[in-house]
Amino acid sequence: MSKHFCAVCCKPRRYVPSKRLAVSLLCVPCRFHEWRHDFLNRLAEFVAQFLRAI
């Protein structure tokens, strides 16, 4: 797999270095989708912990 193609949708993308190597292998729309998915998972975990604490 070339580093010039997205690891998810396989479309050509501009290579943007990132601290998180896995994220840097994605094109921008896929990266945003992954970020949103990760964010929603963390939010759901936080809400679950908060509800347990009450």
DOMAR-267319 format. One record per residue: residue number from 1; residue in three letters; chain; x, y, z of N, C-alpha, C, O in turn. Coordinates in nm, 4 decimals. Each point is the difference from the previous one (the first is absolute). Example, Ala and Ser with C-alpha at 12.3 -4.5 7.8 and 13.67 -1.06 7.14 Angstrom:
<recs>
> n / res / chain / n.x / n.y / n.z / ca.x / ca.y / ca.z / c.x / c.y / c.z / o.x / o.y / o.z
> 1 / ALA / A / 1.3190 / -0.5690 / 0.7800 / -0.0890 / 0.1190 / 0.0000 / 0.0900 / 0.1200 / 0.0000 / 0.1036 / -0.0019 / 0.0665
> 2 / SER / A / -0.1386 / 0.1069 / -0.1385 / 0.0820 / 0.1190 / 0.0060 / -0.0770 / 0.1090 / 0.0730 / 0.0509 / 0.1108 / 0.0169
</recs>
This chain:
<recs>
> n / res / chain / n.x / n.y / n.z / ca.x / ca.y / ca.z / c.x / c.y / c.z / o.x / o.y / o.z
> 1 / MET / A / 0.0857 / -0.1202 / 0.0000 / -0.0857 / 0.1202 / 0.0000 / 0.0887 / 0.1244 / 0.0000 / 0.0863 / 0.0164 / 0.0862
> 2 / SER / A / -0.1086 / 0.0686 / -0.1822 / 0.0777 / 0.1236 / -0.0079 / -0.0436 / 0.0977 / 0.1073 / -0.1171 / 0.0052 / 0.0375
> 3 / LYS / A / 0.2133 / 0.0724 / 0.0115 / -0.0340 / 0.0991 / 0.1018 / -0.0776 / 0.1169 / -0.0596 / -0.0458 / 0.0881 / 0.0728
> 4 / HIS / A / 0.0310 / -0.0873 / -0.2066 / -0.0740 / 0.1084 / -0.0643 / -0.1472 / -0.0333 / -0.0196 / -0.0735 / 0.0762 / -0.0628
> 5 / PHE / A / 0.0312 / -0.1887 / 0.1158 / -0.1407 / -0.0372 / -0.0091 / -0.0576 / -0.0208 / 0.1388 / 0.0688 / -0.0476 / 0.0904
> 6 / CYS / A / -0.1935 / 0.0828 / -0.0743 / -0.0660 / -0.0134 / 0.1300 / -0.0091 / -0.1473 / 0.0385 / -0.0276 / -0.0849 / -0.0847
> 7 / ALA / A / 0.0507 / 0.0544 / 0.2123 / -0.0041 / -0.1381 / 0.0473 / -0.1424 / -0.0536 / 0.0090 / -0.0202 / -0.1211 / 0.0084
> 8 / VAL / A / -0.0789 / 0.2106 / -0.0102 / -0.1390 / -0.0429 / 0.0146 / -0.0704 / -0.0069 / -0.1350 / -0.0487 / -0.1059 / -0.0395
> 9 / CYS / A / 0.0433 / 0.2193 / -0.0317 / -0.0771 / 0.0033 / -0.1254 / 0.0879 / -0.0210 / -0.1227 / -0.0512 / -0.0143 / -0.1110
> 10 / CYS / A / 0.1844 / 0.0122 / 0.1301 / 0.0971 / -0.0253 / -0.1075 / 0.0030 / 0.1086 / -0.1074 / 0.0567 / -0.0214 / -0.1071
> 11 / LYS / A / -0.1164 / 0.1364 / 0.1337 / 0.0088 / 0.1116 / -0.0942 / 0.1344 / 0.0703 / 0.0184 / 0.0560 / -0.0016 / 0.1096
> 12 / PRO / A / -0.0039 / 0.0633 / -0.2155 / 0.1236 / 0.0768 / 0.0165 / -0.0221 / 0.1129 / 0.1001 / -0.1092 / 0.0565 / 0.0075
> 13 / ARG / A / 0.2115 / -0.0244 / 0.0681 / -0.0133 / 0.1079 / 0.0971 / 0.1338 / 0.0711 / 0.0123 / 0.1043 / -0.0545 / -0.0363
> 14 / ARG / A / -0.1085 / 0.1768 / 0.0879 / 0.1238 / 0.0710 / 0.0298 / 0.0512 / -0.0525 / 0.1329 / -0.0760 / -0.0135 / 0.0958
> 15 / TYR / A / 0.2055 / -0.0160 / -0.0905 / 0.0570 / -0.0556 / 0.1224 / 0.0176 / 0.1106 / 0.1030 / 0.0696 / 0.0986 / -0.0245
> 16 / VAL / A / -0.1328 / -0.1158 / 0.1393 / 0.0120 / 0.0977 / 0.1084 / 0.0558 / -0.0723 / 0.1219 / -0.0679 / -0.0852 / 0.0573
> 17 / PRO / A / 0.1908 / 0.1180 / -0.0165 / 0.0581 / -0.0671 / 0.1164 / -0.0840 / 0.0234 / 0.1256 / -0.0604 / 0.1058 / 0.0174
> 18 / SER / A / 0.0580 / -0.2044 / 0.0676 / -0.0810 / 0.0095 / 0.1206 / 0.0724 / -0.0687 / 0.1145 / 0.0814 / -0.0899 / -0.0212
> 19 / LYS / A / -0.1121 / 0.1336 / 0.1431 / 0.0582 / -0.0670 / 0.1171 / -0.0511 / -0.1424 / 0.0105 / 0.0729 / -0.0911 / 0.0394
> 20 / ARG / A / -0.1998 / 0.0732 / -0.0753 / -0.0574 / -0.1352 / 0.0007 / 0.0149 / -0.0583 / -0.1395 / -0.0712 / 0.0391 / -0.0925
> 21 / LEU / A / 0.1636 / -0.1325 / 0.0781 / 0.0331 / -0.0538 / -0.1317 / -0.1217 / -0.0582 / -0.0706 / -0.0158 / 0.0184 / -0.1207
> 22 / ALA / A / -0.0693 / -0.0875 / 0.1933 / -0.1170 / -0.0627 / -0.0608 / -0.0901 / 0.1053 / -0.0650 / -0.0543 / -0.0217 / -0.1083
> 23 / VAL / A / 0.0394 / 0.1348 / 0.1756 / -0.0856 / 0.1056 / -0.0536 / 0.0612 / 0.0608 / -0.1250 / -0.0719 / 0.0356 / -0.0933
> 24 / SER / A / 0.2063 / -0.0233 / 0.0904 / 0.0662 / 0.0636 / -0.1132 / -0.0121 / -0.0826 / -0.1280 / 0.0286 / 0.0508 / -0.1084
> 25 / LEU / A / -0.0701 / -0.1760 / 0.1189 / -0.0168 / -0.0846 / -0.1185 / -0.1362 / 0.0206 / -0.0660 / -0.0304 / -0.0636 / -0.1010
> 26 / LEU / A / -0.0514 / 0.1520 / 0.1574 / -0.1340 / 0.0203 / -0.0528 / -0.0120 / 0.1332 / -0.0735 / 0.0731 / 0.0948 / 0.0289
> 27 / CYS / A / -0.1655 / -0.0887 / -0.1237 / -0.0294 / 0.1280 / -0.0627 / -0.0865 / 0.0826 / 0.0958 / -0.0477 / -0.0519 / 0.1009
> 28 / VAL / A / 0.0278 / 0.1784 / -0.1319 / -0.0664 / 0.0893 / 0.0946 / -0.1429 / -0.0441 / 0.0360 / -0.0329 / -0.0018 / 0.1187
> 29 / PRO / A / -0.0535 / -0.0337 / -0.2149 / -0.1358 / -0.0432 / 0.0396 / 0.0011 / -0.1243 / 0.0896 / -0.0762 / -0.0080 / 0.0964
> 30 / CYS / A / 0.1625 / -0.0886 / -0.1283 / 0.0089 / -0.1207 / 0.0837 / 0.0579 / 0.0340 / 0.1367 / -0.0424 / -0.0543 / 0.1019
> 31 / ARG / A / 0.1409 / 0.1458 / -0.1010 / 0.0603 / 0.0402 / 0.1268 / -0.1048 / 0.0654 / 0.0888 / -0.0062 / -0.0266 / 0.1200
> 32 / PHE / A / -0.0765 / 0.1130 / -0.1801 / -0.1046 / 0.0656 / 0.0778 / -0.1003 / -0.1022 / 0.0530 / -0.0440 / 0.0081 / 0.1147
> 33 / HIS / A / 0.0084 / -0.1049 / -0.2002 / -0.0946 / -0.1042 / 0.0413 / 0.0569 / -0.0799 / 0.1179 / -0.0705 / -0.0283 / 0.0968
> 34 / GLU / A / 0.2002 / -0.0079 / -0.1065 / 0.0651 / -0.0737 / 0.1091 / 0.0032 / 0.0837 / 0.1277 / -0.0279 / -0.0495 / 0.1091
> 35 / TRP / A / 0.0627 / 0.1779 / -0.1251 / 0.0071 / 0.0891 / 0.1161 / -0.1361 / 0.0110 / 0.0670 / -0.0110 / -0.0057 / 0.1225
> 36 / ARG / A / -0.0929 / 0.0217 / -0.2047 / -0.1355 / 0.0144 / 0.0549 / -0.0410 / -0.1285 / 0.0710 / -0.0586 / 0.0045 / 0.1082
> 37 / HIS / A / 0.0894 / -0.1191 / -0.1690 / -0.0337 / -0.1289 / 0.0593 / 0.0700 / -0.0153 / 0.1359 / -0.0614 / -0.0412 / 0.0985
> 38 / ASP / A / 0.1908 / 0.0752 / -0.0954 / 0.0797 / -0.0069 / 0.1230 / -0.0579 / 0.0947 / 0.1058 / -0.0137 / -0.0362 / 0.1169
> 39 / PHE / A / -0.0197 / 0.1573 / -0.1602 / -0.0544 / 0.1005 / 0.0919 / -0.1334 / -0.0464 / 0.0595 / -0.0228 / 0.0136 / 0.1202
> 40 / LEU / A / -0.0648 / -0.0685 / -0.2048 / -0.1306 / -0.0459 / 0.0485 / 0.0153 / -0.1175 / 0.0961 / -0.0747 / -0.0109 / 0.0972
> 41 / ASN / A / 0.1715 / -0.0774 / -0.1241 / 0.0258 / -0.1110 / 0.0928 / 0.0449 / 0.0512 / 0.1360 / -0.0476 / -0.0468 / 0.1034
> 42 / ARG / A / 0.1393 / 0.1432 / -0.1038 / 0.0478 / 0.0566 / 0.1268 / -0.1119 / 0.0712 / 0.0737 / -0.0111 / -0.0100 / 0.1222
> 43 / LEU / A / -0.0713 / 0.0815 / -0.1961 / -0.1122 / 0.0717 / 0.0605 / -0.0971 / -0.0987 / 0.0638 / -0.0479 / 0.0226 / 0.1111
> 44 / ALA / A / 0.0190 / -0.1317 / -0.1812 / -0.0906 / -0.1016 / 0.0533 / 0.0573 / -0.0632 / 0.1269 / -0.0733 / -0.0253 / 0.0957
> 45 / GLU / A / 0.2047 / -0.0003 / -0.0951 / 0.0645 / -0.0548 / 0.1201 / -0.0113 / 0.0966 / 0.1171 / -0.0304 / -0.0400 / 0.1124
> 46 / PHE / A / 0.0551 / 0.1675 / -0.1403 / -0.0057 / 0.1018 / 0.1046 / -0.1406 / 0.0090 / 0.0587 / -0.0167 / 0.0072 / 0.1217
> 47 / VAL / A / -0.0843 / -0.0077 / -0.2087 / -0.1394 / 0.0079 / 0.0458 / -0.0353 / -0.1227 / 0.0842 / -0.0666 / 0.0118 / 0.1028
> 48 / ALA / A / 0.1115 / -0.1292 / -0.1469 / -0.0274 / -0.1230 / 0.0748 / 0.0629 / 0.0058 / 0.1396 / -0.0634 / -0.0382 / 0.0984
> 49 / GLN / A / 0.1878 / 0.0860 / -0.0899 / 0.0660 / 0.0117 / 0.1299 / -0.0718 / 0.1021 / 0.0874 / -0.0171 / -0.0207 / 0.1202
> 50 / PHE / A / -0.0243 / 0.1301 / -0.1813 / -0.0705 / 0.1052 / 0.0740 / -0.1315 / -0.0519 / 0.0575 / -0.0343 / 0.0279 / 0.1149
> 51 / LEU / A / -0.0391 / -0.1045 / -0.1972 / -0.1281 / -0.0545 / 0.0465 / 0.0209 / -0.1025 / 0.1114 / -0.0817 / -0.0099 / 0.0916
> 52 / ARG / A / 0.1917 / -0.0668 / -0.0994 / 0.0298 / -0.0963 / 0.1056 / 0.0346 / 0.0707 / 0.1302 / -0.0306 / -0.0493 / 0.1085
> 53 / ALA / A / 0.0952 / 0.1659 / -0.1202 / 0.0452 / 0.0736 / 0.1184 / -0.1165 / 0.0615 / 0.0771 / 0.0095 / 0.0239 / 0.1204
> 54 / ILE / A / -0.1189 / 0.0012 / -0.1910 / -0.1157 / 0.0629 / 0.0669 / -0.0666 / -0.0984 / 0.0961 / -0.0986 / 0.0345 / 0.0651
</recs>
